[in-house]
Amino acid sequence: MKSPEHATLGAIASLLLVVALPVSIPLEAAVLVGYGLLLSVFIDLDHFVLARVHAGDWSHLRRCVTDPVFAFTEQERVFEGVDTRSLEVHRLLSHMVLGGALVAALALVAPVYALFTAGVLYVHVVADLLRDGKIA
């Protein structure tokens, strides 16, 4: 799924979660919505680490850093040359491992934030699975 789509879903999920969870201060709610939107997009940065593992170099990251327009307008070409089937499985696994660690760490400090994070990441992974399965 492309970044703008993840941002839209992340914003919707964040708004719904802020309403559903016990968040009482409007500023806290606004910060959580911003955090959820950023999390839903930037969790995908793990793809570059996985592409490095699969390709053996950082060329995919370098290209996106040096040409941000390419990174956002031609996302289907960002990981050319990498076995996309392996990358798809590994990126979802990576999301689950990173997300699980983040949720566990937040649960120790602020359980409401852990629930919020888990909800946003759940929507992200389900959206990826729906796109990978050509369902949505």
Residue frames as qw, qx, qy, qz and C-alpha x, y, z in Angstrom:
[[0.000, 0.891, 0.455, 0.000, 0.00, 0.00, 0.00],
 [0.406, 0.539, -0.019, 0.738, 1.26, 3.47, -0.81],
 [0.288, -0.092, -0.467, 0.831, 2.15, 6.08, 1.81],
 [0.294, -0.150, -0.036, -0.943, -0.81, 8.41, 1.13],
 [0.694, -0.272, -0.539, -0.392, -3.19, 5.47, 1.55],
 [0.606, -0.216, -0.629, 0.436, -1.53, 4.44, 4.81],
 [0.086, 0.049, -0.272, 0.957, -1.68, 8.07, 5.98],
 [0.497, -0.249, -0.259, -0.790, -5.41, 8.24, 5.27],
 [0.763, -0.287, -0.569, -0.112, -6.14, 4.95, 7.02],
 [0.508, -0.072, -0.538, 0.668, -3.82, 5.90, 9.88],
 [0.119, -0.169, 0.135, -0.969, -5.62, 9.21, 10.38],
 [0.662, -0.289, -0.351, -0.596, -9.05, 7.54, 10.36],
 [0.755, -0.211, -0.595, 0.177, -7.91, 4.78, 12.74],
 [0.334, 0.050, -0.439, 0.833, -6.27, 7.35, 15.02],
 [0.332, -0.258, -0.006, -0.907, -9.40, 9.49, 15.19],
 [0.772, -0.285, -0.430, -0.372, -11.57, 6.47, 15.98],
 [0.699, -0.114, -0.575, 0.410, -9.14, 5.21, 18.61],
 [0.109, 0.176, -0.325, 0.923, -8.91, 8.63, 20.29],
 [0.559, -0.295, -0.121, -0.766, -12.71, 8.63, 20.57],
 [0.850, -0.194, -0.459, -0.173, -12.86, 5.01, 21.84],
 [0.667, -0.045, -0.518, 0.533, -9.99, 5.15, 24.35],
 [0.384, -0.842, -0.322, 0.200, -9.93, 7.13, 27.59],
 [0.460, 0.143, 0.046, 0.875, -8.12, 10.21, 26.28],
 [0.128, -0.787, -0.541, 0.267, -9.43, 13.24, 28.12],
 [0.164, -0.700, 0.082, 0.690, -7.26, 16.20, 27.14],
 [0.641, 0.742, 0.141, -0.138, -7.80, 17.64, 23.63],
 [0.124, 0.822, -0.541, -0.127, -4.08, 18.33, 23.24],
 [0.463, -0.290, 0.838, 0.005, -3.28, 14.71, 24.09],
 [0.711, 0.445, 0.529, -0.125, -5.86, 13.56, 21.53],
 [0.467, 0.859, -0.138, -0.158, -4.35, 15.82, 18.85],
 [0.100, -0.678, 0.724, 0.083, -0.83, 14.56, 19.59],
 [0.607, -0.031, 0.793, -0.054, -2.03, 10.96, 19.43],
 [0.695, 0.644, 0.284, -0.148, -3.71, 11.52, 16.06],
 [0.289, 0.858, -0.412, -0.108, -0.46, 13.03, 14.73],
 [0.336, -0.471, 0.816, -0.016, 1.55, 10.16, 16.21],
 [0.718, 0.216, 0.649, -0.133, -0.82, 7.60, 14.69],
 [0.619, 0.771, 0.014, -0.150, -0.62, 9.18, 11.26],
 [0.125, 0.782, -0.609, -0.040, 3.19, 9.27, 11.37],
 [0.506, -0.280, 0.810, -0.097, 3.42, 5.73, 12.75],
 [0.775, 0.390, 0.464, -0.179, 1.14, 4.38, 10.03],
 [0.588, 0.791, -0.166, -0.027, 3.46, 5.79, 7.35],
 [0.105, 0.780, -0.602, 0.132, 6.93, 5.57, 8.87],
 [0.790, -0.249, 0.548, -0.113, 6.63, 1.96, 10.08],
 [0.863, 0.489, 0.122, 0.032, 7.38, 1.22, 6.41],
 [0.127, 0.863, -0.490, 0.014, 10.95, 2.49, 6.75],
 [0.668, -0.349, 0.657, -0.010, 11.83, -1.03, 7.87],
 [0.847, 0.491, 0.203, -0.026, 11.44, -2.01, 4.21],
 [0.361, 0.848, -0.379, 0.087, 14.75, -0.32, 3.44],
 [0.386, -0.556, 0.725, -0.132, 16.58, -2.44, 6.01],
 [0.812, 0.125, 0.562, -0.095, 15.00, -5.55, 4.50],
 [0.681, 0.731, -0.029, -0.005, 15.89, -4.41, 0.98],
 [0.007, 0.800, -0.595, 0.076, 19.49, -3.97, 2.20],
 [0.619, -0.270, 0.730, -0.109, 19.47, -7.56, 3.46],
 [0.802, 0.396, 0.443, -0.057, 18.03, -8.89, 0.19],
 [0.577, 0.811, -0.040, 0.089, 20.00, -6.72, -2.25],
 [0.825, -0.111, -0.075, 0.550, 23.28, -6.50, -0.34],
 [0.328, 0.122, -0.017, 0.937, 23.52, -2.71, -0.53],
 [0.027, 0.579, 0.484, -0.656, 21.71, 0.50, 0.39],
 [0.134, 0.078, 0.514, 0.844, 20.97, 1.53, -3.21],
 [0.156, -0.633, -0.696, -0.301, 17.19, 1.59, -2.68],
 [0.348, -0.774, -0.344, 0.401, 17.47, 3.92, 0.29],
 [0.344, -0.329, 0.225, 0.850, 20.06, 6.12, -1.45],
 [0.089, 0.333, 0.620, 0.705, 17.80, 6.55, -4.47],
 [0.245, -0.763, -0.584, -0.132, 14.84, 7.60, -2.31],
 [0.420, -0.683, -0.167, 0.574, 16.91, 9.97, -0.20],
 [0.279, -0.245, 0.350, 0.860, 18.45, 11.65, -3.24],
 [0.208, -0.156, -0.534, -0.804, 15.13, 11.75, -5.15],
 [0.223, 0.190, 0.727, -0.621, 12.23, 12.14, -2.69],
 [0.573, 0.311, -0.112, -0.750, 9.81, 12.84, -5.54],
 [0.525, 0.202, -0.792, -0.237, 10.56, 9.37, -6.91],
 [0.080, 0.020, -0.897, 0.434, 10.08, 7.89, -3.42],
 [0.332, 0.313, 0.560, -0.691, 6.54, 9.23, -3.18],
 [0.571, 0.459, -0.118, -0.670, 5.36, 9.18, -6.79],
 [0.703, 0.340, -0.577, -0.240, 6.74, 5.85, -8.00],
 [0.530, -0.480, 0.603, -0.352, 6.54, 3.67, -4.92],
 [0.963, 0.137, 0.178, -0.148, 5.90, 0.53, -6.95],
 [0.742, 0.564, -0.254, 0.258, 9.45, 0.92, -8.37],
 [0.287, -0.841, 0.394, -0.233, 11.31, 1.72, -5.14],
 [0.632, -0.422, 0.649, -0.031, 12.40, -1.88, -4.53],
 [0.804, 0.525, -0.209, -0.183, 13.12, -2.95, -8.11],
 [0.476, 0.530, -0.681, 0.168, 15.59, -5.79, -8.27],
 [0.244, -0.261, 0.789, -0.500, 14.54, -7.26, -4.92],
 [0.246, -0.212, -0.927, -0.186, 12.58, -10.51, -4.73],
 [0.361, -0.326, 0.028, -0.873, 9.20, -8.98, -3.91],
 [0.785, -0.317, -0.467, -0.256, 7.62, -12.21, -2.63],
 [0.660, -0.151, -0.512, 0.530, 10.30, -12.60, 0.03],
 [0.101, 0.197, -0.192, 0.956, 10.19, -8.89, 0.78],
 [0.530, -0.416, -0.276, -0.685, 6.39, -9.01, 1.28],
 [0.806, -0.368, -0.463, 0.035, 6.62, -11.79, 3.85],
 [0.589, -0.060, -0.368, 0.717, 9.61, -10.28, 5.61],
 [0.033, -0.343, 0.045, -0.938, 8.14, -6.78, 5.77],
 [0.652, -0.494, -0.281, -0.501, 4.95, -8.05, 7.44],
 [0.815, -0.272, -0.411, 0.304, 7.03, -10.08, 9.88],
 [0.397, 0.154, -0.230, 0.875, 9.17, -7.02, 10.54],
 [0.316, -0.488, -0.113, -0.806, 6.06, -4.91, 11.18],
 [0.789, -0.463, -0.348, -0.205, 4.83, -7.48, 13.68],
 [0.743, -0.148, -0.357, 0.546, 8.16, -7.77, 15.50],
 [0.218, 0.225, -0.132, 0.941, 8.78, -3.99, 15.65],
 [0.439, -0.478, -0.216, -0.730, 5.16, -3.24, 16.44],
 [0.801, -0.408, -0.438, -0.009, 5.00, -5.91, 19.12],
 [0.596, -0.076, -0.345, 0.721, 8.14, -4.57, 20.79],
 [0.013, -0.317, 0.008, -0.948, 6.81, -1.00, 20.67],
 [0.619, -0.487, -0.319, -0.527, 3.44, -2.03, 22.11],
 [0.793, -0.317, -0.451, 0.259, 5.10, -4.08, 24.86],
 [0.418, 0.056, -0.268, 0.866, 7.38, -1.19, 25.82],
 [0.232, -0.375, -0.090, -0.893, 4.47, 1.27, 25.87],
 [0.702, -0.451, -0.492, -0.249, 2.36, -1.15, 27.94],
 [0.638, -0.225, -0.466, 0.570, 4.92, -0.82, 30.72],
 [0.194, -0.030, -0.131, 0.972, 4.68, 2.97, 30.67],
 [0.399, 0.235, 0.135, -0.876, 1.22, 3.91, 29.40],
 [0.389, 0.195, 0.900, 0.029, -1.24, 1.09, 28.60],
 [0.447, 0.740, 0.343, -0.367, -3.62, 3.45, 26.76],
 [0.218, 0.759, -0.443, -0.424, -0.83, 4.44, 24.38],
 [0.241, -0.219, 0.928, 0.182, 0.03, 0.77, 23.89],
 [0.467, 0.476, 0.727, -0.162, -3.59, 0.05, 22.90],
 [0.353, 0.834, 0.004, -0.425, -3.60, 3.04, 20.58],
 [0.020, 0.615, -0.700, -0.363, -0.34, 1.93, 18.92],
 [0.359, 0.030, 0.931, 0.059, -1.58, -1.65, 18.56],
 [0.484, 0.645, 0.516, -0.290, -4.77, -0.41, 16.91],
 [0.294, 0.822, -0.254, -0.418, -2.95, 1.81, 14.40],
 [0.059, -0.468, 0.841, 0.267, -0.48, -0.95, 13.51],
 [0.487, 0.241, 0.831, -0.120, -3.27, -3.50, 13.21],
 [0.510, 0.760, 0.227, -0.333, -4.99, -1.32, 10.60],
 [0.139, 0.750, -0.540, -0.355, -1.66, -0.88, 8.77],
 [0.228, -0.249, 0.931, 0.142, -0.92, -4.62, 8.58],
 [0.521, 0.446, 0.702, -0.191, -4.49, -5.54, 7.58],
 [0.422, 0.817, -0.033, -0.392, -4.34, -2.91, 4.83],
 [0.028, 0.596, -0.745, -0.298, -1.05, -4.39, 3.59],
 [0.367, 0.024, 0.930, -0.003, -2.54, -7.89, 3.61],
 [0.529, 0.639, 0.463, -0.312, -5.63, -6.73, 1.72],
 [0.336, 0.807, -0.313, -0.372, -3.45, -5.04, -0.91],
 [0.123, -0.440, 0.869, 0.191, -1.06, -8.00, -1.17],
 [0.403, 0.217, 0.886, -0.076, -4.06, -10.32, -1.64],
 [0.039, -0.097, -0.529, -0.842, -5.46, -7.97, -4.30],
 [0.105, -0.594, -0.786, 0.133, -8.63, -7.62, -2.23],
 [0.029, -0.931, -0.266, 0.249, -8.40, -3.84, -1.86]]
